[in-house]
Amino acid sequence: MTSGLEAALAEASSPSWLRRARAGRDLASDLPEAADALVGLLLDAEDTAVTRQTAEALARVGSVAAVRLIALAVAEAYDHQADWLQTGLHDALVGPDGVVGGVLDVAAICGQLARDPEEAVRRGAAEVSEWMDDTDC
C-alpha cells in the first residue's frame, strides 16, 4: 500500500491541475522530503491555481523551511508566476475579515533568509520582504 507522502508525490506530477493543487496542500507539511516537488508545484507552468494554493499552504506552515521554498520559487519565477506566489502568500496572511493576521511572521523569517548561503534564496526573500511591506501583502 502507498503511503500518504508517496501518494501526494505521485499527484504532484498529475496531468490534472486539481490533483497537483491538492498535492501542494498535502505536501506542505512534509518538509524536507517533499521540497523538490513543492518547488515544482510553486513554479507550475500549467495552472496558476497550483502555484497559488501551494504558496498559501507553505505560508500557513510558516516554518523557515517552508518560507525558504517560497523565496526560492520567487527568485526563479517569471513575473506572472511571482504575482500568483504573492497572491498565495496574501491568502494565507489575510484573515476572513480582510485583516492581516499576526500568526505568521513571514517578514521575520525573510530576515533570517537574508543570510542564507544560496543567493537565489536571499534574492527571493528580499522580494517577499518587499511584499510584506506592501499593505496588500
BELSUL-V655293 format. One record per run of one state. SS is the DSSP state (@ for helix, = for strand, . for the rest). FROM is the first residue (numbers start at 1). TO is the last residue. If there is no record, write none. Layout:
ss	from	to
SS	FROM	TO
SS	FROM	TO
This chain:
ss	from	to
.	1	3
@	4	11
.	12	16
@	17	27
.	28	34
@	35	42
.	43	47
@	48	61
.	62	63
@	64	76
.	77	78
@	79	93
=	94	94
.	95	99
=	100	100
.	101	105
@	106	113
.	114	118
@	119	133
.	134	137
